[in-house]
Amino acid sequence: MSTDVTAKSPAPAPPGRSGPAAGSGLLRLMLDGLRRNMRQYGMLIALGLIVALFAVWTDGDLLLPHNVSNLVLQNAYVLILAIGMMLVIIAGHIDLSVGSLTAFVGAFAAVLTVQHSVPWPLAVVLCLVVGAAAGAAQGFFIAYLGIPSFIVTLAGMLIFRGFTEILLKGQTLGPFPDGLQKMFTGFLPEAGPHTNYHNLTLLLGLVLIAAVVWQEVRDRRRQQEFALDVLPTRLFLLKLVALVAAVLTLTLLLASYKGAPLVLIILGVLVAGYGYVMRNAVFGRHIYAIGGNLPAAKLSGVKDKKVTFYVFLNMGALAALAGLAIAARLNAASPKAGLNYELEAIASSFIGGASMSGGVGTVLGAIIGGLVLGVLNNGMNLLSVGTDWQQVIKGFALLVAVGFDVWNKRKSGS
């Protein structure tokens, strides 16, 4: 009697079991998630790689607590400008005047506080009003008279630079009052028991971690409620871990020096406020609408002229705030201040994911783009790279970022 022996294939591993198949499946899942979200996470990954590379090349000097603090103080004005510029680019426009406007506002603040002894809080308010008025004037010509933003802001660049020379009479004017300097160059005060870390900064970091986790979980649940694509669970958890680790690392670095700079608090408020407006408010959706498809936005009832007007008014106010920040850091107003600031803000926006055609971009992306440029500048300075090569490297970084955006759009379209 013969027995029929047949080879049996191994049974598939049940879900949840570890093994080569499970590992490769998870890897494919993560890669698919990254591909679908490459625009959003590409530059964030690039920022992490740049930080890691320069940390190695500088023997850790890049991540020393005092250098991280200086990195924030040195790039605050770029990050403030990048927020406003991102909104302008999303709306389908450009602003070439912000560098000259920052110089003009700094000169105006110096004339008020140094020459006329105006109290610095009142001077800050007046400077913000002047910046908003300058932006509103340009917005009027662009929105209601139909003059291209490139022409209007190019004219504004020349006008504000000329007014800066007139106010300062070709000379540097300073110093500024202590209160104005501390507003943009100071740190959170000491509080609580004596420890090896700055207590208020640690508390602020923990609150920020809780807020980030809550916001990410909330956004994921809302996307699931509307049947939108979300990251796979494991990739989402990996993202949360990375965000928490980044915030915790920055908190510990700042807390081990003098604490969080006050200008970082201002930046945090701006990022949270503008991020909410662009994600949730009607005005933010209208900005995306007119930049993405202006004829369709008009047919939908969007008041495109009004939106454009307020976008440039907002850009003027943020340029004024950046002008105060750089003037306070330098402790003087100079006729040559603000040179090429508009290019840095534009580059930060495009590196951070803005599209040349408008309708695409995020506030957080603008911050990431500004940090990429800031880390490049700081790291190359630590390595004693000449300014000539620094310009070349930053130019290539911008070209690669925009080229990646074009490639990504073509791939998505195909």
DRENGUFI-365507 format. One record per atom (N, C-alpha, C): x, y, z. Coordinates in steps of 0.05 Angstrom, whole numbers, plus 32768, in hexadecimal, padded with zeros to 4 digits. Example, Ala and Ser with C-alpha at 12.3 -4.5 7.8 and 13.67 -1.06 7.14 Angstrom:
2
81087F8E809C 80F67FA6809C 81087FBE809C 81017FD3808E 81117FEB808F 81028001809D 
END
This chain:
414
80117FE88000 800080008000 801280198000 800D80297FED 801E80417FEA 801080597FF5 8020806B7FFF 801580848009 801D809B7FF7 800A80AC7FF2 800F80C37FE0 801980DA7FF0 803380E17FEB 803F80F77FFA 8041810F7FE8 803581257FF0 8036813E7FE1 804481537FF2 805481637FE4 806281797FF1 804F818F7FF8 805081978010 803E81AD8019 804D81C7801B 804181DC8010 804E81F68012 80498201802E 805C82108038 8059821B8054 8042822E8055 8033822C806B 801C823D806F 8024825A8072 8014826C8067 801B82898069 801B82918087 802D82A3808C 802F82AD80A8 801782BC80AF 800B82B680C6 7FF382C580CE 7FFA82E280D3 7FE582F380D1 7FEA831080D5 7FF6831580F0 8009832880F2 8015832F810B 802E83208111 803383098102 804C82F98106 8063830780F8 807A83058103 8092831080F7 809E82FD80E3 80AD830780D0 80B982F680BC 80C1830780A5 80CF82FA8091 80D8830A807A 80C18316806B 80AB83078067 809483128058 808883298066 808583268081 8079833C8090 808B8355808F 80A683508091 80B883678091 80B783758076 80B783668060 80B683728046 809C83808041 80868375804C 806C83838049 806C839D8057 8077839E806F 807883B8807E 808A83CC806F 80A083C28064 80B183D48055 80A383E0803D 809483CF802E 808583D88017 807083EC801F 806383E78036 804E83F98040 805A84148047 807184148053 807E842E805B 8087843D8042 8093842E802E 809C843B8016 808484478006 806E84388005 805684437FF8 804C845C8005 804C845C8020 80448474802F 8055848B8029 807084868028 8082849C8023 807F84A78006 807A84957FF3 8076849E7FD8 805D84B07FD5 804884A87FE3 802F84B87FE1 803284D37FEF 804484D58002 804784ED8011 806384F9800D 806F84F47FF6 808A84FD7FF1 808D851B7FF2 8079852A7FE7 807A85477FE8 807A85518004 806B85448016 8069854E8031 808185478042 808C852F803E 80A285268050 80BD85268043 80BF852C8029 80D9852B801C 80ED853E8028 80E58558802B 80F8856B8036 80FC85688054 80E9855D8062 80ED8557807F 810385428082 8102852E8071 811785198071 813285268069 813185378055 81498545804C 815585568062 814485648071 814E85748087 815C8563809C 8150854C80A2 815D853A80B5 8178853080AC 817985298092 819385208087 81A885368087 81A0854F8081 81B385658081 81BD856A809D 81AB856A80B1 81B4856E80CC 81C7855880D4 81C1853F80CD 81D2852980D5 81EE852B80C7 81EE853280AE 8208853580A0 8219854B80AC 820D856280B0 821D857880BB 8225857380D8 8215856480E7 821D855D8102 8236854B8102 8238853980EE 824F852880EB 8267853980E1 8263854980CD 8279855880C1 8285856D80D4 8274857880E6 827E858C80F9 828585808114 828785658115 828D8558812E 827A855F8145 82618562813E 824C85678152 824885858159 82588597814D 825585B38154 823A85BE814B 822E85B38136 821585BD812C 81FF85BB8142 820085A58151 81EB859F8165 81F385A78181 820785B78184 820D85C2819F 81F685D581A7 81EF85D581C0 81D885E681C9 81D9860381C1 81F1861081C4 81F3862C81BE 81F1863181A0 81FA861D818F 81F786208172 81DB861D8169 81CC860A8175 81B08607816E 81A086208175 81A6862C818C 819986458194 81A0865B8180 81B9865D8178 81C186728164 81B4866C8149 81B086538143 81A3864C8129 818786578128 81798655813F 815D86608140 815E867E813E 816F868B814D 817086A8814D 817986B38131 818B86A68124 819686B0810B 818286AD80F4 8170869980F6 815E869380DF 8141869B80E5 813C86A880FB 812086AF8102 811386C080ED 812286D480E3 811686E680CF 810F86D880B5 812086C480AD 811A86B58095 810186A48098 80FE869880AF 80E7868780B4 80CD869780B5 80CF86AF80C1 80B786C180C1 80B086C980A5 80C386D18095 80BE86D98079 80B486C18069 80BE86A9806F 80B68691805F 8099868A8064 808F868F807C 8072868A8081 8061869B806F 806686B5806E 805786C7805D 805B86C18040 807486BB8038 807986B6801C 806C869C8012 806986898024 805B8670801C 803E86768015 803186878025 8015868E801E 8014869D8004 802786AE7FFE 802786BD7FE5 802B86AA7FCE 803D86977FD0 804286847FBA 802B86717FB7 801E86687FCD 800786577FCA 7FF186657FBB 7FEE867F7FBF 7FDA868F7FB1 7FE186947F94 7FF9868C7F8B 8001868F7F70 801086A87F69 801C86B57F7E 802A86CE7F7A 804786CC7F84 805486E27F84 807086E47F8E 807387007F9A 808687027FAD 808B871C7FBA 80A987207FBB 80B387337FAC 80CF873A7FAB 80D787517FBD 80C4875C7FCB 80C987757FDA 80CF87707FF8 80CD87578001 80CD8752801E 80E98759802A 80FE8755801B 8119875C8026 811C877A802B 8113878A8017 811587A7801A 810187B1802F 80EA87A38031 80D687AC8045 80E187A68062 80EF87908066 80FB878B8080 810F87A08087 811F87A98074 813387BE8079 812587D8807F 810F87DE8071 810187F78075 80F487F88091 80E887E18099 80DB87E080B3 80F087E380C9 810887D580C6 811D87D880D9 812687F580DC 8129880380C5 8130881F80C5 811B883080D3 8102882A80CD 80EC883980DA 80EC883580F8 80F1881C8101 80F28817811E 81098826812B 81208827811D 813788368128 81318854812A 8125885F8116 811E887C8117 810B8881812E 80F7886F8132 80E488748147 80F188728163 8100885D8168 810A88578183 812488668189 813588698176 814F8875817B 814E88938178 8143889D8163 814288BA815E 812C88C8816C 811488BB816E 80FD88C9817A 80F488BD8194 810388AA819F 80FE889F81BA 80E2889481BE 80D6888981A9 80BB887D81AB 80BE886381BB 80AC885D81CE 80AE884481DD 80AD882C81CA 80BE881981D0 80C2880381BD 80A887F281B8 809687EE81CC 807E87DF81C5 806D87EE81B0 806B880981B3 805C881881A0 806988188185 808488188185 80938817816C 808E87FD815D 808D87E7816C 808887CD8160 806D87CD8152 805887D78160 803D87D88154 803D87E9813B 804A8801813C 804A88128125 80598805810E 806F87F78113 807D87EA80FE 806C87D480F1 805E87C58101 804C87B080F5 803687BC80E4 802C87D380ED 801787E180DD 802387EB80C3 803B87F680C4 8048880080AC 804D87E98098 805787D280A2 805B87BB8091 804287B18085 802C87AF8095 801287A6808A 800887BA8075 800C87D4807A 800387E88066 801287E6804C 802C87E1804E 803C87DD8036 803387C58026 802E87AF8035 802487978027 8009879B801B 7FF787AA802A 7FDD87AF801F 7FDE87C08006 7FF087D48005 7FF387E47FED 7FFB87D37FD5 800E87C17FD9 801687AF7FC3 7FFF879C7FBC 7FF187927FD0 7FDA87817FCB 7FC4878E7FBB 7FC087A87FC0 7FAC87B77FB1 7FB387B87F93 7FCC87BE7F8D 7FD487C07F71 7FD287A47F63 7FD8878F7F72 7FD887757F66 7FBC876A7F63 7FAC876D7F79 7F9187607F79 7F7D87707F69 7F7C878B7F6D 7F66879B7F62 7F6E87A97F48 7F8787AE7F43 7F8F87BA7F2A 7F9B87A67F16 7F9F878E7F1F 7FA787787F0D 7FC4877A7F04 7FD587897F12 7FF2878A7F0B 800087717F16 801087637F05 801D874A7F0F 802D874F7F29 802C873C7F3B 803A873F7F54 805887427F51 806387357F3C 808087387F37 808787567F33 807887647F23 807D87807F1D 807987917F35 8062878D7F43 805B879E7F5A 8070879B7F70 807787837F76 808A877F7F8D 80A787867F85 80AD87847F6B 80C7878D7F62 80C987AC7F65 80B387BA7F5F 80B387D67F64 80B487DC7F82 80A687CC7F92 80A787CF7FAF 80C387CB7FBA 80D287B87FAF 80ED87B37FB7 80FE87CC7FB4 80FB87DA7F9D 810B87F27F98 810188097FAA 80E7880C7FAD 80DB88227FBD 80E488207FDA 80E088087FE6 80E688058003 810488078008 811487FE7FF5 813188017FF9 8139881F7FF8 812C882E7FE6 8131884A7FE4 812888597FFE 811188528008 8107885E8021 811988588038 812588408038 81388839804E 8150884B804D 815B88508035 817188628032 816A887E803C 815288878035 814988A2803D 814788A4805B 813A88908068 813788918085 815288918094 81648880808B 817D887D8099 81938890808F 818E889D8078 81A188AF806C 81BC88A18067 81BA88888060 81D288798059 81E288708070 81D888738089 81E8886C80A0 81DA885680B1 81EA884980C1 81DF883580D4 81D5884380ED 81BD883B80F6 81B18848810D 81AB88348123 81B4883A813C 81AF88288152 81BB8834816B 81BC88278182 81B0880C8187 8192880E818E 818587F7818F 816887F68195 816487F481B3 814D87FA81BD 814787F681DA 814A87D981E2 815187D581FC 815587BA8206 813C87A88203 812587B48208 810C87A48206 8108879981EA 810D87A981D5 810A87A081BA 811E878B81B3 8137878E81BD 814B877A81B7 8144875F81C4 813B876081DD 8135874781EB 811D873981DF 810B874881D3 80F3873C81C7 80FB872881B1 8110872D81A3 8118871C818C 8133870E8191 8142871581A6 815B870881AB 815D86FC81C7 8148870081D7 814886F681F3 813F86D981F5 813E86CF820D 813686B48213 812086B38228 8112869D822A 80FF86998240 810D869C825B 810086A9826E 810C86AD8288 810F86928298 8121869282AB 8124867B82BD 810D867982D0 8104866182D6 80EE865D82EA 80F1864182F6 80E7863E830E 80E78624831B 8101861D8328 810486058332 811D85FD8340 813585FC832E 814C85FD833A 816585FD832B 816B85E08321 816D85DD8307 817385C382FB 818985C882E5 819085B382D8 81A485B582C3 819785BE82A8 817C85C182A9 816E85CA8291 815C85E28297 815485EF8281 814286068284 812685FC8287 811A8600829F 810085F482A6 80E985FC8293 80E78615828D 80D1861E827C 80D386138260 80EB86108256 80EF8604823C 80E785E7823C 80EE85D88251 80E685BC8253 80C885BA8253 80BB85CB8263 809E85CA8265 809185D1824A 809C85E5823C 809285ED8222 809585D6820E 80AC85C8820F 80B185B181FD 809D859B8202 80978594821B 8084857F8221 806885878217 806085A0821B 804685A98211 804585A781F2 805B85AE81E5 805C85AD81C8 805A859081BE 8068857E81CC 8066856181C4 804A855781C6 803C855E81DD 8020855681E0 800F856181CA 8013857B81C3 8003858881AF 8008857B8193 80218575818D 802785688173 801A854D8171 801C853D8185 801085228185 7FF285248182 7FE685368192 7FC8853A8191 7FC085438175 7FCE85568169 7FC78560814F 7FC9854B8139 7FDF853B813A 7FE385268126 7FCD85118128 7FC685098140 7FB184F48144 7F968500813C 7F9185188142 7F788525813B 7F758527811D 7F8A8530810F 7F89853280F2 7F85851780E5 7F92850380F0 7F8F84E880E4 7F7284DE80E7 7F6684E280FE 7F4B84DA8102 7F3784E980F0 7F3C850380EC 7F2B851280DA 7F2D850880BE 7F45850280B5 7F4984F8809A 7F3B84DD8097 7F3C84CC80AB 7F2F84B280AA 7F1084B680A9 7F0684C980B7 7EE984CE80B7 7EDF84D6809B 7EEF84E4808C 7EE884ED8071 7EF284DA805C 7EFB84C28064 7F0484AD8052 7F1B84B68040 7F2D84C6804C 7F4584D0803E 7F5C84BD8043 7F7084BD8031 7F8884AC8034 7F9884B6804D 7FA084A3805D 7FB184A98074 7FC984978073 7FDD849E8083 7FF5848E8085 7FEE84738092 7FFC845D8089 7FF884448098 7FFF844880B5 7FF3843780C6 7FF5843B80E3 8012843B80EC 8021842880E2 803D842680EC 804E843E80E2 8049844780CA 8057845E80C0 804E847780CF 8035847880D6 802B848F80E6 8038848F8102 803A8478810F 804884768129 8065847E8126 807284758110 808E847D810C 8090849B8109 807D84A780FB 807D84C480F8 807A84D28113 806884C88124 806584D4813E 807E84D2814F 808B84BB814E 80A484B7815D 80B984CA8154 80BB84CE8139 80CF84E0812E 80C984FD8136 80B085058136 80A98520813E 80AF8525815B 80A78512816C 80AC85158189 80CA8516818E 80D985058181 80F685058185 8103851F817D 80FA852B8166 81048544815D 80FF855B8170 80E5855C8179 80DE8572818C 80EC856E81A6 80EE855681B0 80FC855181C9 811A855781C8 8126855081B2 8143855781AE 8147857581AE 81378584819E 813985A1819D 813485AD81B9 812185A281C8 811B85AD81E2 813285A981F5 813E859281F5 8155858D8207 816D859E8200 817285A181E6 818885B281DD 818585CF81E6 816D85DA81E2 816885F681EA 816885F88208 815C85E58216 815A85E68233 817585E38241 818885D88233 81A385D5823F 81B485ED823B 81AA8601822C 81B9861A8228 81AB86318238 819F8644822A 8191865A8238 817386578237 81698641822C 814C863E8229 81438646820D 812986458209 811D864B81EF 811F866981E9 8129867181D2 8129868D81CA 810C869881C7 810886B181CF 80ED86BC81CD 80E386BD81B0 80F586C0819D 80ED86C18181 80E386A68178 80EC86908185 80E28676817F 80C586738188 80BE867F819E 80A2867F81A7 8091868E8193 809B86A58189 808C86B48175 808886A3815C 809D86968153 809B8684813C 8087866E8140 808886628158 8075864D815E 80588656815C 8053866E8166 803786798165 8030867D8148 804286888138 803D868D811C 80378673810D 8048865F8111 804486458103 80298639810B 802386398124 800A862D812D 7FF2863D8122 7FF386578123 7FDD86688119 7FD9866580FB 7FEE866980EC 7FEC866880CF 7FE7864B80C5 7FF2863880D4 7FEC861C80CC 7FCE861680D0 7FC2862080E5 7FA5861C80E9 7F95862A80D4 7F9D864280CD 7F8E865180B9 7F8F8643809E 7FA786398096 7FA9862D807C 7F9C8611807B 7F9A86048092 7F8D85E98092 7F6F85EA8096 7F6685FC80A7 7F4A85FB80B1 7F39861380AA 7F45862A80A7 7F35864280A2 7F2D86458085 7F1686528081 7F0C86578066 7F2086688056 7F2C867C8063 7F3F868D8055 7F57867D804A 7F61866A805A 7F7786598050 7F6F86488038 7F57863D8039 7F4D862D8022 7F4A863E8009 7F428657800D 7F4086697FF6 7F5B86707FEA 7F7086727FFB 7F8B86767FF0 7F93865F7FDF 7F8F86477FE8 7F95862F7FD8 7F85862F7FBE 7F6B86377FC0 7F5986367FA9 7F6286497F93 7F6986627F9A 7F7086757F85 7F8C866F7F79 7F9D86627F89 7FB7865A7F7F 7FB686417F6E 7FA4862E7F75 7FA186157F67 7F9286187F4D 7F7C86267F4D 7F6B86297F35 7F5A86427F38 7F6586597F2E 7F5886727F32 7F3C86747F25 7F38866B7F0C 7F1D866C7F00 7F09865C7F10 7F1186447F18 7EFE86347F28 7EF886417F43 7F0C864D7F4F 7F07865B7F68 7EF486727F65 7EF686817F4F 7EE386977F4A 7EC7868C7F47 7EC486767F38 7EAA866B7F33 7E9E86607F4D 7EAF86597F60 7EA6864F7F7A 7E9E86657F8D 7EA2867E7F85 7E9B86947F96 7EB2869F7FA7 7ECB86967FA3 7EE186A07FB2 7EE886BD7FA9 7EEA86CF7FBC 7EF186EB7FB5 7F0F86ED7FB3 7F1986E67F9B 7F3586E47F97 7F4486FE7F9B 7F3987157F94 7F46872E7F98 7F4A87347FB5 7F36872F7FC5 7F3787347FE2 7F4C87227FEF 7F4C87097FE7 7F5F86F67FF2 7F7C86FE7FEB 7F8087057FD2 7F9B870E7FCA 7FA487277FD9 7F92873A7FDC 7F9887527FEB 7FA1874B8008 7F93873A8015 7F9A87348031 7FB387238033 7FB98713801E 7FD18703801E 7FEA8716801E 7FE9872B800E 7FFF873D800D 800087508025 7FE987578030 7FE987668049 7FF68755805F 7FF0873C8060 7FFC872A8074 801B8728806F 802387268056 803F87258050 804E873E8059 804287558056 804E876E8060 8051876E807E 803D8764808C 803F876480AA 8054875180B3 8057873980A6 806C872780AE 8087873180A6 8089873F8090 80A3874B8089 80AB8760809D 8098876F80A8 809D878280BD 80A7877480D6 809B875E80DD 80A3874F80F5 80C0874480F1 80C6873A80D9 80E0873180D3 80F5874880D3 80EC875F80CA 80FE877680CB 8105877E80E7 80F2877D80F9 80F787838116 810A876E8121 81068755811A 8117873F8125 81348742811C 813987488103 8154874A80FA 816187648104 8152877A8106 815D87938111 81648790812E 81538782813D 8158877D815A 8171876C815D 81748758814C 818B8746814F 81A587558149 81A587668134 81BC8776812D 81C0878E813F 81AA8795814D 81AA87AC815F 81AF87C68150 81A787C78137 81AB87DF8127 819B87DB810D 819487F28101 818787F280E7 819B87FB80D2 819D87EB80BC 81B187F180A8 81A487F4808D 81AE8807807C 81A3880A8061 81A687F08050 81B987DF8056 81BF87C78047 81B187AE8053 81A187B28067 8193879B8073 817F87908060 817987768063 8164876A8053 816C87618037 818587638030 818E875C8015 8189873E8011 817C87377FFB 8177871B7FF3 8165870C8006 8158871A8019 8146870C802B 812E8700801C 8125870E8007 810E87047FF8 811586EA7FEA 812F86E87FE1 813786CF7FD4 813886B87FE7 814186BD8000 814286A88014 8126869F801B 811386B2801D 80F786AA8024 80EB869A800D 80F086A27FF4 80E586947FDD 80F186787FDC 810C86777FE0 8119865D7FDF 810F864A7FF5 810B8655800D 810086458023 80E58639801C 80D48649800F 80B986408008 80BA86297FF3 80CB862D7FDF 80CD86187FCA 80DB85FF7FD4 80EF86027FE4 80FC85EB7FF0 80E985DC8002 80D785EC8010 80C385E08022 80AB85D48014 80AA85D47FFA 809485C67FEC 808185D77FDD 808585F17FDB 807386027FCC 807685FC7FAE 806186017F9F 806185FB7F82 806286157F73 807186157F5C 8073862D7F4C 805886357F41 804686237F3D 802B86297F32 801786317F47 801E86317F60 800C86397F76 7FFA86237F7F 7FEC86287F95 7FD886147F9E 7FE385FE7FAF 7FFE85FD7FB3 800A85E77FC2 801E85F37FD6 801F85E77FEE 803285F08002 802585F0801E 803685F08032 802D85F1804E 803F8604805E 8035860E8074 8044861F8085 805C86108091 805785F78099 806C85E780A4 808285E2808F 807985DF8076 808D85DB8061 809F85F3805E 8094860B8061 80A48623805F 80B986248076 80B1861B808E 80C4861A80A4 80DA8606809F 80D285EF8094 80E685DA808E 80FA85E48079 80EF85F28064 810185FD8050 81148612805B 810A8623806D 811B86378079 8130862A808B 812986148099 813D860680A9 815285F88099 814A85EE8081 815E85E2806F 817385F68068 816A860E8060 817E86238059 818E862C8071 8180862E8088 818E863680A0 81A4862380A9 819D860980A8 81B185F480AF 81C885F4809B 81C185F78082 81D785F8806D 81EA86108073 81DE86278078 81EF863F807E 8200863A8097 81F3863180AC 8201862D80C6 8217861880C3 8210860180B7 822385EB80B5 823B85F380A3 82368601808D 824C860A807C 825E861F808A 82518630809A 8262864380A9 8274863480BD 8269862080CB 8279861180DE 8290860280D0 828B85FB80B6 82A085ED80A7 82B286018098 82AE861B809C 82BE86308090 82BC862F8071 82A586288067 82A08629804A 829D86468041 82AA864E802C 82A8866A8023 828C8671801A 8286868B801B 826B86958013 8266868F7FF6 827B868E7FE5 827686887FC9 826B866C7FC5 827786597FD2 826D863E7FD0 8253863A7FDE 824E86497FF3 823586478001 821E864F7FEE 822286647FDE 820D866C7FCB 820986567FB6 821E864A7FAD 821C86347F99 820C861D7FA5 821286157FBD 820585FE7FC9 81E786047FCE 81E1861C7FD8 81C586237FDD 81B586247FC2 81C3862E7FAD 81B6862F7F93 81AF86137F89 81C186007F8D 81BC85E47F85 81A585D87F96 81A585DF7FB0 819085D57FC1 817485DE7FB8 817285F87FB0 815986027FA5 815185F47F8B 816585F17F79 816085E47F60 815685C77F63 816385B97F76 815B859D7F7B 813E859C7F86 813885AE7F98 811D85AE7FA5 810785B47F90 810B85C87F7F 80F885CE7F6B 80F685B87F56 810E85AD7F4E 810E85977F3C 80FF857F7F46 810285797F61 80F385647F6D 80D585697F6C 80CD85827F70 80B185887F6F 80A585837F53 80B4858C7F3E 80AB85877F23 80AA856A7F1C 80BF855A7F24 80BF853E7F1F 80A785307F2E 80A285387F47 808D852C7F56 807185317F4A 806E854A7F3F 805485507F32 805085407F19 8065853D7F09 8063852E7EF0 805E85117EF6 806B85067F0B 806684EA7F12 804A84E67F1C 804084F97F2C 802484F77F35 801084F87F1E 8016850A7F0B 8004850D7EF4 800484F57EE3 801B84E87EE0 801C84D07ECF 801084B77EDD 
END
